[in-house]
Amino acid sequence: MSHDESPAVEATEATDIDAVIVGAGFSGLYMLHRLRELGLSVRVYEKGNGVGGTWYWNRYPGARCDSESHIYCYSFSDDILDEWEWSERYPEQPEILEYLQFAADHLELRRDIEFNTEITGAEFDEASETWTVATDDGERVSSQFFISAVGCLSEPFLPDFDGLDDFEGEWYHTARWPESVDLEGKRVGVIGTGSTGIQLIPEVAERAGHLSVLQRTPNYAVPARNRPLNDEEYEEIRENYDEIWSEARDSRLGMPFDTEHNSARQLSEEEIHEALEKRWQQGGFRFLHAFEPGHTLSNAETNEIVSEFIRDKIREKVDDPDDAESLVPTSHPYGAKRPPMDYNGYYETYNRDDVRLVDVDDAPITTFTADGIQTETDHYDLDVVIFATGFDAMTGALLELDIQGRDGLSISEKWNAGPRTYLGLGISGFPNLFTITGPQSPSVLTNMPMAIEQHVEWITDCIEHMQREGYQTIEPTEESESQWVSQTNMLADNMLFSEAESWYRGANVPGKEQVFTPFPGGLDMYRDICDRVAEDDYDGFELRRASDAPVAEQ
Ligand code: NAP
């Protein structure tokens, strides 16, 4: 053991299977289904007591998906598409959870899932060329493939505030929301105004006696324009599904929305305003299609026009001019952070008498006290504090698995200067480890189920290829990994992402290495690259037969 003194897995008897998958959300469920179809023996470990992943844990009031429901689902099964019907334009958390439960039952997946079970370590054994995976209930399982389906936004981030232990009220993180929380009549404080906070705040305002929103950075919330889906509309969706999926797969964001113009530069001011207003009325991610999304996210001039349009809308909605200015984002361009959606009058919530906006950028939180929060200038008396403070995104949940590859090297050691992967699918030094929607793949910059299906299908084809050709292991070369990391960084450097302190770059977690993590070139470009790699005999990967010298070095 050259790098880490403590073994990730204690030596006791282990069971043999073909593949271990971690996580039973959208990714883990589909991966299990596809590998079972290949005839592999597979086990999924899930720390929750049910399927659902993100949608199992994020049960806070107002939790809803910002992707439209008819495309926020599996496209691979006509049966599932035929039997399921979404009730609203954007699906609410309980409905998505129900959908995933339905899909798990439909595909009879539960018998291969161990719930309430956490992975405590995984270690690659070079002699047997297999993974040994340990769980918190003392089980050890040995498997050829180890597949992470832990998601990108799974490890909650809780800021390290002084005095939290002294706080005598209740506090909750939105991503670990209990079955029921009574906010009725209470003095509630919400920390955080990202996508989660913006969904949550109007709902809390309805329930609480008084709400204080502690905002550090304002955000650009665009109206979602949610509504029920009617029968005719649904009929039309069903009839056009083939086209919808084909357009979604071939798009930058994994969404089948038409784009108006390449650039705002060819348009007059009036035409620009018209294009933006039309998309503002459509709402949601369609707003990002007023101009080509890649252009809005890379051209500072176009972006400023879009950002200013939203700023004016915010000013129109908020009565108090001081509050309005505090809510107007000026420190980052629109889209440099993940754009949030407004479902139920987010900005208008600040016009209520029982809601107060507290600017914790001007006067930061210094400590929690027994009965509330002290900032540099004031004390706020609170019964309940809600942390909508986000996640240790992209890498947090993966690193929690304590994975050790060749020579006992752990992923956290390998990634001490930020994540390094090839295609976001594999890591050099970690044979037969696949990371669904891993760092440096499109993932969070797209409609997630589209990105997930592409990864699961690529991994399935790869494993089928290995079986057919008699390979035991596959592993990216260091060279291909370095090139991929450079390519991802280069694409990101040409966009506006570096102008925000976002979780895309790990900037939200103090001390975390700041590297832009998702692949920003679009799902369409990424899919072509992955297809070419596979067609080219897995170019950039090294494939080996059991205990053999490399068969094919690409
Ligand atoms: P987030 O975007 O990281 O927002 C966290 C918020 O907490 C920010 O406003 C941040 O302020 C604030 N914060 C963190 N530490 C703080 C501190 N020490 N003091 C004061 N404020 C602090 O997290 P999120 O809102 O949970 O969203 C994460 C991602 O999850 C989203 O971007 C989205 O991709 C996904 N999500 C999706 C949906 C959906 O599809 N419906 C819903 C929710 C979330 P700063 O900005 O100043 O750092």
Residues whose N, C-alpha, C, O or C-beta is under 5 A from the ligand:
A	BS01	NAP	R64 C65 D66 S67 L153 P159 I191 G192 T193 G194 S195 T196 G197 L214 R216 T217 R338 A388 T389 G390 F391 E501 W503 N508
